[in-house]
Amino acid sequence: MSKSVGKSLKRVDAYDKATGRAKYTDDLCGREALIVKICHSTIAHGFVKRIDTAAAERIPGVVRVLTCFDVPEFPFPTAGHPWSTDPAHQDVADRLLLNRHVRYYGDEVAVVIAEDEVAAAQGVRALEVEYEELPFVLDPQKAMEGEAPQIHEEFPGNILKHTDIRRGDYQTAIQEPDLVKVEGWYDTPTVQHCHIENHGCFAYEEAGRVVVVTSTQIPHIVRRVVGQALGIPWGRVRVIKPYIGGGFGNKQDALYEPLCAWCCTQVGGRLVKLECSREETFISNRVRHAIRTHIISWVRPDGTLAARKFEAFSNQGAYASHGHGVVAKGMGAFPQLYPCDNLECDCWSVFTNLPAAGAMRGYGIPQAMFAGECHIDDICAAIGMTPLEFRRKNLMPVGYQDGFSKNENYFDTFNQCMDRGMAAIDYQRKYQLYQNQTGPVRRGVGMAVFWYNTAVWPISLESSSCRMVLNQDGSLQFQTGETEIGQGCDTAYTQMVAEAVGVPVESVHVVSTQDTDVTPFGTGAYASRQTYIGGFSIMQTAQALRERILQVAHEQTRMPVSNLDLVDGRIVRKSDGRELKSLGDLATESLYSLERSQHITAETTAQIKSNAYSFGCTFAEVEVDIPMCKVKLVQMVNVHDCGRLINPALAEAQVHGGMSMAIGYGLSEELKFDEKTGRPLNGNLLDYKLSTCMDHPTLQAAFVENPEPTSPFGTKALGEPPACSGAPAIRNAIFNATGVAFDRCPITPHVLYQKFKESGLLKEESHV
């Protein structure tokens, strides 16, 4: 077979994206489109009593005004999860297209459809909305209290769901003598994805069906959700996904596609476009869950764990979206990363009157790793053990197998990754050098590890389909339902197809656009599943295509199939290696033969009932200016075991992007809200302090390649893991530099000032 996997080949979409030829959603929408603008609520909780539309309807260019009193009563879910025929495994259907019961500041209550942007915006401003205001709650633990306002009637105490893990006997274990108790509360913030391309979509009717073109990670799932929301058969919906300018999980939700589709049906099937502003993207799309975590560890003097308690309170916001799966995944990592015989773990997903939280890169693991890895360094400080020594003693050992997922740790990955990271940053020397510093400016090094699952089995369905078509010249094109969202999966898939079929990589053409009318089924881009899950259907379909090609080669050459092979696009005889004909000649003869014309194609579906661990670590070096309450990130190294690298250059790019997100998460990013009104305070790119290249040191990515045994190509998760351990590594480096243990991120100057003041460092440094 051709060897294309493992090479740093140029992205297949590089030229088109660099030159502007690549077409995104907005590029494809006709100029005749009517414009849809949304009227968002200006209260955090209450009911819409009345909407006066008269003034809006008089504005020239306004075609239609639709309100929450007009929408169909079809509650629908929005999470980008596979559908299940088992109601117990279906997502919570708690949305309507527009809402009379307003649950957060920014909820959708009406739309204006107009001939242009100006008329639509004027129409929204002219709407007069009268509300019945209700008390609201922004904090998940307060929302669980008995006197808190009820946000969804069917969820008493505002608890979307609670799950737990129990192992051994925690209460008996903590009676063991000489144990050291280490306890901490850790807070992670609400943040937004900030992808370059805001969410947008347009819709029109064609042949009695509604067609939605949208910037989404999940076209086949969006098709189903649109059908549910409109109360129409799913086959009457067609969804087209062009190129996407980033998603990071925000577009793993059905955002405004159902509303846009419905608006289309209300204006006679005319073309309508709904495009979010950046401010709408911040508030009315999805955010990352803010999670408060409480951890107690009972540690023996030798550094082993006797018993542990874990509690997490996840701020779900106003609607279920991805819901409990996020915090539950974080809790699931806790007993696996550092196995302990005696555990009590609980997590709650709680509704509040904030924007709905959904999927975001890492899916609960950045929050869990911040809490868990900060806590590990707190343990080390309490028992006088180095962070490296403690981790080597307690991390998941080789051979560990999880009883639920059946994942197995096949390699000494953690030690291998930590060794690589230590060498890259000179950790051992610097860790000792930076102990017990004095003076106003201090340096520190810190580390953190991460745990990650690949894909979603056995929690949910995992399947992938692939279609391959052989062209007359011996090239082939392929399609999958798994989507390119900027991460480079089209390139990785092209390399995988070339190697699996046995053709040069330049002979493989990927169909990047997904169209639910023609694209084979796949659930989309999420859960770092692309190369792992897609690899199964690609390998399976490639094998089927090879069999058909070699059968045709047998008919054309009279050689038995057992003595034929396809290598670099050539039909060769195994016995002596002779080339019998090119694949192009075979394909042309096959298609145009007067005796037996046949079009050579293959399409298969693979259902995947396995998963895989992905591990790694981050090392960070910081410089802390105590009087200025400022942290400068000096150096950062991420090391990953993501199995076999399909394209090393793309893998490194993925890691750099994840490190950037982790830097912002650790040091600057937080979406803030007014406690008195629930109004967002910094929902724009000026006031929301997104990490930029000016905040970055030189980022270094390194890899340990341990091919995953369950994977056809030996690969496993890499998309989300780079964002998981950066923030706690930065925090632990600040701890090493100053001796001050921070319990929340982002660690902004305001947070530094408060903690330094409490610890006496600012008073001490004022005399230096």
N, C-alpha and C positions, 0 to 999 in steps of 0.2 A: 504494500500500500504506500501511497505518497505520504511523506512525513512533513506535515504542515503544523501539527500541534506542537507547542513548545517554542515557536519562533515569534519574535517581535515584529510581526508584519504590520504594515500601515493599515489604519482603519479603512474599511470599505466605503464609509460615508465621509471621509476626511475632505476630499476635494469639493464635493457638493456643499458641505457645510461651510468650508472656508471661503468659497466663492459666492455664497448666497443662493446657490441653485436649489438647495434643499427646501422643500415646501412644508411649512408648518400650518396649523389650523387656520390662522387668520389669513395666510397667503392664499388659501383655497376658496375663501368665501367671496361670493359675487358682490359687486357694488350695489346691486339692487336690494340687498338684504334690509329688512326692517330691523331696528335696534331695540333690544330689550334691556331696560334698566330696572333695578330692584329698589323698592322702598324698604329700608331696614328699620327695625324698631329702635326707638330712642329711650326705652326703659329696659331694665334687666329682667323683670318678671311681671306678668299680668295678663290681661285679656284685651283684645281689640274689641271695643264696643261699637265703633262706627268708623267708616272711612268715607269722607266726602270727596268724590271724584270729579265733581262738576267743573271746577276751575281747570283741572288737568285736561279734561276732555275738550275744553274750548281752545286749547293751545294749538296753533296751526302745525300740522305734521303729526300730531298724536293720532294713532289709528285705533288703539284699544287700551283700556285700563282694566286690569283684572285684579281682584282682591282675594283675601283669605276666605271671603264668603262665597266665592265662585268655584273654588277648586273641588275636584271629586274627592269623596271620602274613602280613599284607598291608602291606608297607612303602608309605608314601605321602609325597608332597611336601606342603608347606604354603604355598609362595609364591603370592601372588595374581597369577600370570601366566597369560595365555591358554594353553590347551592346544595342543599341536602334534601332528600325526600323524607328524612326523619325530622319532624318539627322540633325535636329537642336540640338539633344541631343547626337550626336556622338562626340567622341574626335577628335582633330585636327590631321590629317594624314600628318605629315611633315617630316617623316623619310624615308630614303632608307636604304638598307642593308649596303651599303658603300656610302660615300658621296663625290661627286666632289666639291660641294660648302661646304667648310670647315667653320664651325661657332664657333669653340672654340679650344683652345690648348688641343689636345687629341682626336679630332674627328677621326672617323674610315675611313681610305682611302683604305686599302688593307688588305688581309690576306695571310698567308703562311700556307699551309697544308703539314705536314711532318711526317716522321715515328717516330720521337722522339722529345723531348723538345729541345735538343741542335740544331738539324738541323732546327727546326722551328724558334728558336730565331736567329740563324745565318742568316737564310733567310730574316727575317724582317730587320736586320741590313744591309743587302746587297741591299735592295731596294733603288733606287735613285728616289726621288720624287721632281718634279719641280712645284713650286707654283706661281700663280699670287697673290701677297699679296694686301689686301685691308685694309683701316682703320678699327679699331675696337673700341668698347665701352664696358666698364665694369659696368658703373653706370646706374641704370634704369632711373633716372630723366634726365641725359645727353642723354640717348638713345632716349628720347621723343622729344628732340630738333630738329629743322628743318634741321640742318646741320649734324646730326648724320648719320653714315653709316646704310644702310638698310640691315637688317639681313634676313628677309623673305619678298619677294616682295608683297605677298598678305596681309601683315599686315603693312599698312602705319604708320609711326611714331614709328614702332617697338612695337605697343600696341597690345598685344594678345587679351585683352578684358578690358573693363571698365564697372563697374556697380555702382549703387548708391542707397541710401535709403534717402527718404525725409519724414519727419513728421512735422506737425504743420507749424509754420512760424518763422524760425530762425531769419531772419533779424528784424522782429518786436519784437521778444522776447528779443533780446539783448539790446533793448532801455529801458528796465525796469530799474528804478533808483536803485542805491546802489549795483549793481552787481559787483562781483570780477571776473576779467578775469584771467584765468590760462592757459598758453600756453606752449607746449613743443613738441620737436622733439625727437623721440626715435628710435634707430637703433638696430636691431638684426642681427647676423652674418650668413654667410654660414657655415654649419657644415655637417658632414657625419655620417652615422648610426653606423659604426664600429662594425657590428655584427661579431661574432667569425668566422663563416664560410663565406669565400668569395663566390661570385656568381660563379657557374659553371654549366655546362650542357654537355650532350653528346647526339648524335643522330645517328640513323641507319635506313635503310629501311627494311621493312618486309611486304611481301604480297602486294607490290605496294603502301604501305603507309609509311610515315616517322614517326618514333617514337622518341620522345624527352624526356629524363629523366633529370629533372632539379630541382634545389633548388629554388623554387618559392612559393609565398603565394597564387597564383591565377591560378591553373592549367587549369581550364575550360576557363578562359579568354586568357591565353597564347595560348591555342589551336586555338582559333579564330584569334589571332593576327598573328600566324605563317602562317595560311592559307591565310590571307590577304597579308602578306609580300611576300609570294611565288606565289600568284595568283592561288592557288589550292583550291578545295572544302574543307571545314573545316573537313568533315568526313574522309579525307585522312590523317589527322593528329591525332596522339595519344600522349598525354602528361602524364607522370608518375611523381608524386612528392613523393620522399622518406622523411625520417626525415630531418629536416632543423635546421641548427645551427644559428638561429636568422634571422630576416628580418627587423623589425622596419619600414616597408614601402618601403625600397629600393627594395625589391623583390615583391612589389606590382606594378611592371612595367614589361613589357616584355623587358628584358635586352638584352641578346645575344642569346636567344632561336631561333629567326628567322634566324639570321646569321649562327648559328650552323647547323640548319636544312638545309639551302640552301647549305652550304659547303658539307654536306653529299650527297646531290643530285648531286653535281658536281664531286664526286669521285666514282660514280657508286653505291651509297647507302652504302658504307663502313662505319664502325663505326668511328666517329670523336668526339673528345673531345675538348671543349673550356672552359678553366678555367682562371678566372681573378686573377692576382696578387693583393696584397693589394694596390699597387700604382694605378692600374687600377680601383679597387673598389672605391677609393677616388675620382678619376677624371672622369672616363668614365662610371660610373653607374649613380646614382642620388645623389643629395644633398638636404638639407633643404633650402627653400627659405630664402634669406636675405630680410628683409622687413624694410623699413623706414616709420615711422608713425608720423603723425602730428595731435595733438589733442588740441582743444580749448574748455574749459569749462567755462560757465558763471554761477557763483554760488551766491546764495542769502546769506545774513549774517547768516541765520539760518541753513545753510548747505545743503539746497535743490538745485537741479539743474534746472536752468531756460532754458538753451539752450546749445547744444554741437555740435561741428564740428569734423569730423574724416576724415583723408585722409591717405591712405596707398599706397606705391609704392613697388611692389613686384618684385624682381629680378628673372625673370623666367629662365635666362640662354639661351642657344642656341636653345632649342627645347621645344615644348609645354608640353610634358609629362602630368602631372596632371593639369597643367595650372592654370586657374583662380579660380578653386574651392577652392584652399588653402587660398588665401587672402580674397576671398569672404566669406568663413566661419568665418574667423577672424573678418571681418567687421560685419557679422551677429550677432556675440556675443555682439558687442558694445551696441546696443540699448536694448538688452534683459537683460544683467547683471545689468545695472543701468538704469532702464527705465526713459525716459525723454520725455516731450511732444514736444519739438522743436529740430529737428535734421537735419543736413546735413552731409551725409556720402558718401564718394567716395573711390573707390579702383581701382588700375590699375595693371595689370600683364604685364610686359614689357620684351621683348627679349633683351638680351645682349650677348656678346661673352664670356660667362662663361659656365661651365658644367651645363647641364640641371637639374633644380630643380624639384623634384617630391614629393611623399608622404613621410613624416617622422612623427614618433610618435607624435600625437597631431594635425597634419594637419592644421596648421595656428593658432592654439590656443596658443601654447607657445609664438609665436611672439606677438599675440594680447594681451595676458595676461601680458607680460612684459611691453608693452607700456601702456596699460590701468591701470594696478595696480600700476606701478610707478607713473603714472599721478594722481591717487587717493591720494597717499601720498603727492604729490606736492600740490594738492588742500588743503589737511589738514594743511600743513605748511603755506599756504597762508592765510587761514581763522582762524587759531588757534583752530582747532578741532582735536581730537585724531583720528587716523586711524580706531580704532574700532568703535567709536561713529558714524563717517561718514558712515561707511559701514552698520551698523545696521539701519541707517536712510534711506539709498538710495538703498540697494540691492533689487533684484527682490522679491516682496512680495508673500506670499502664495495666490494661486488662479490665479496668472498671467498666461495668455495663449498667446502663439505666434500665430499670425494670419496666418502665412505661414505653419509652421510645425504642428500646432495644439498641440504642446507640452504644458503641463500644470505643474505648480509647485504645487504639491499636499501637500507638507509638509513644516514646518518651518526649512528646511534643513540647510540654511546658519547659522542661529543662533545656531542650535544644533551642527554643525561642529565647528564653532568658539568657542563655550563654551568648547568643548572637547579639542581643540588645546590649548586654553588659559590655561586650567588647567594643561595640560601635560608639558607645558614649563614655567609655572609661569609667564605668559606674563604681567599681570597688574602690578605686583610688579617691574619686571625688566624694563618695559617701563618707569616707573617713575624714577627708580634708575639711569638709563643711560642717563637722560636728562642733558645737559649742562656740559659734562665732559671736563676735561683738561688733559694734560699729553700725552705722546707719544703712549701709548697703551690704547685703549678704547673698550668698549663692547656695543653692541646694539642688539635689537630684532626687527624683522619685520614680517609682515604678508602679505599674498596675497590670494585672492580667485580665483576660476576658474569656468567657464561655459563650459559644453560640451554636444553635442548631441550624441545620440546612433544611429549608423547605418546611412543610407543615404536617406531614404524616407523623403520627397517626391521629392527630387532632382533627384533621380535615382531609378532604379528597386531594390526592395528587395524581394528576394525569396530564399527559402532553401528547399532542398529535403533530405529525410532520408530513408534508407532501413534497416529493421530488419529481421533477419532470426533465427528461433527457431531450435536449434540442438536437436539430439536424447536424450541427457542427461538432457534436460531442461535448458541448458545455451543458450545464444543467442549472435550473433554478429551483430554489426550495422555499417553503413557507412554514412557519410555525405560529402558534397562537401566543407564544411568549414574546413580549414586546421590547423593542429597543427604545429606551427612554434617555439616551445619552451616555449610558454606561459602557457601551461597546459590545453588547451581546451579539449583534449582527456579525461583527468581525470574528468573534470567538466561534460562533456557530459556523461561519463559512470555513474556518480552519478545521473544525470538527467534521463537517460534511466532506471536505476534500480528502481528509485522511481516511474516513470510514468507507467512502465509495472507492477511492483509489484514482483520483484525478488531480491535476494541478489546481492549486488554490485559485489561480486566475480564471479557471474554467467554471467556477461556482458563482452564481448570481443569487443574492438574497433578495426576496421581496419583503422590504422593510415595513410597508404599510399593511396594517391588519384591517380586514374587511370581513365582518361576520357573515356576509353572504358567501364568501369564497375561501376565507382562511380556515384551515382546520382548527378544531377546538383546542384552546389552551386558556388557562385562567389568568395569565398575565405576568407582570413583573412585580414581584414582592418576595419577601422571606428569603432573599439571597438564593433563590431556587433555580435561576436561569440555566447555568451550565450543568448543574447536577441533574435537574429534572429534564431539561431539554435534551441532555445527552442520551437519555434512554430512548426517546422517540427518534432522535437522529440516527443512533446506531442501529436501531431496529429497522427503520425505513431504508437506511443505506444498505443493510444486508439484503432486504427484499429487492431493492433496485439492482444490486450486484447480481443476484440470482437470475433476474429477468434478462439482464444484459448478457450474462454468460450463457443463458439458454439460447438467446438469439445468436450469440457467437458460435455456439455448437451447430446451429442450423446453417450458418453461413460458411463455416470452416470444416465441418464434419468431424472436428475433434470432440471427444467426450468432455463434458463439463468438468469432470474431475481433473482433467489435464489442462484446464484453462484458468487464467488469472487476469485481473484488471490492475495494471500498474501504471501510474502517471498518465492515465488516459489512453493506454495502449492495451490491446488484447494480446497476451503473450502465452506461449505454450510452456507449461511448467517444466516439462522434461528436458528442454534444452534452452529455455529462455528466449526463443525466437519470437519476434513480434510478427503476429499474423495479420493484424490490421489495426488501424487507428479507431478510436471510439467514434470519431466523427464519420468515418466511412461506414462503420457498422450502423450508426443511427440513421444516416441518410438512406442506406439500402433498406433498412427496416421500415422506414416511414413510406418510401416511395416504391417499394417492391410491387411488381405487377402480380406476383404469385402469392405473397403473404405480407400485406401491409399492417404494421402494428406500431402504435405510439407507446413508447416505453416509459411508464410512470410507476410510482409506488407511493402509497399512503398508509400509515399505520398509526395506531394510538397505543401508547404505553401507560399503564397504570402502575404507579410506583408506590411500593409499600415498604420503603426503607427511608432512613434519615442518616445524617452524618454529623459528627462533631467537627466544629471549626474552632481552633484555639489560637492564641497569640498573646502579645504583651506590648506595652508602651513604656518607654523610658523618656523622662523629661528632665531638662536642666533649666532652672530659673534664676533670675537675679531680682531680688526684692529690695526696693528702696523704701525703708520703713517710714521716714518722715514724710515722704511724698505719697505713701500708701499706693505704690505702683509696683506691678509685677511685669518683668520683661522675660519672655520666653527665649532662652538662649539656644536650646537644641532640643530636638524631638525625634525619636526613633520608634517606628512601629515595626514589629516582627510578626509574621503570620505563617501559620501552616494551613494553607487552603488547598492542600493536595497538590496534584500536578498542575503546573501553570500552563494554561492554554496559550496565552500571549503575555509574556513577561512585561512588556512595555505598558500594555493596558492594565495589567494587574498593579503595577507601580502607580499609574495614574489614579486608579481606584483608591489606593491607600492614601495618596496625597489629598484627595478630595475628602475622605473620611477624617483625616487628621485635622484638616481645616475646620470641619464642622465641630470636632471635639474641642478645638482651641476656643471657638466662640462659646460653646456650651460651658467650658470651664471658667472663662474669664470675662465674658461681656454680655452674652445674649440673655434677655429675659423680657417677655411680654408682660407689661404691667397694667393694672386696672385700678380705677378709682374705687376705694372701699365704700364711698357714700352713694355712688350711682351705678357701679358695675361697668362704667364706660371705659373702653380701652384708652390708655394714655400715650402709647408710643407705637401705634400700628402703622408705621411707615419706615422707609429705609433711612430717613434722616435721624429719627430718634431711637430706633431699634438698633443697637450697636452690634451689627454684624461683623464678624471677623473678616479682615481683608488681608491682602498680601503684605501690607505694611505692618501687620501684627504677627507675621510669621517669620520664624527663623528658616534656615535651610531645612526642609523636611526630608527625612531619610526613611526609605522603606526597605525592608529585608524579608527574605522568605526562607522557610524550611519546607522543602518539598517531600512530604510523605504521601504517596498516592493513596487515595481513599479506596479500600477494597470493594466497597459496594457500588462504586460508580463506574460506568462504562469507559470513561476517560480518566478516571482517577482523580477527579476534581470535586471540590465542595465549596462551601460558602466563602465569598470574599466581599460581596457588595456592601453589606452592613457592618461587618466586624471592625473595619478601621475607625468607626466612630464611637466604639464602645468603651475603650479603656484610656483614652487621652485625658479626659477631665480629671479622673482620680489620680492619674500620674502627675499632673500639674499640681493638684492639691497636695499630694504627698511630697513633692519637691519643695513646696512652700513650707510645709511642716518641717522638713529637714533643714531648711534655711533659717527658720525663725523659732522653731519649737512651739509654734501656735497651730493647733489642730482646728481647721475650719470644718464646719458641719453642713455647709450648703454651697451650692454653686448657682450662678456664676460668682467667682471671688472678685468682685469689683472693688474699686477704691473705697466705696462706702462701706462694704463688708470688711475690708482690710482695716479701715480706720476704727470701726467699732471693736473688732477683736484685738487689735493692737492696743487700744485704749484700755480694754478690760484686762489684758495681760500685763500692763505696765510698760510695754515696750515704747510707746510714744513718749511717756514721761521720762523714761530712761534715756531715750535717744535725743531728747531736747537739750541735754547737757553735753552732748558729744561735740 
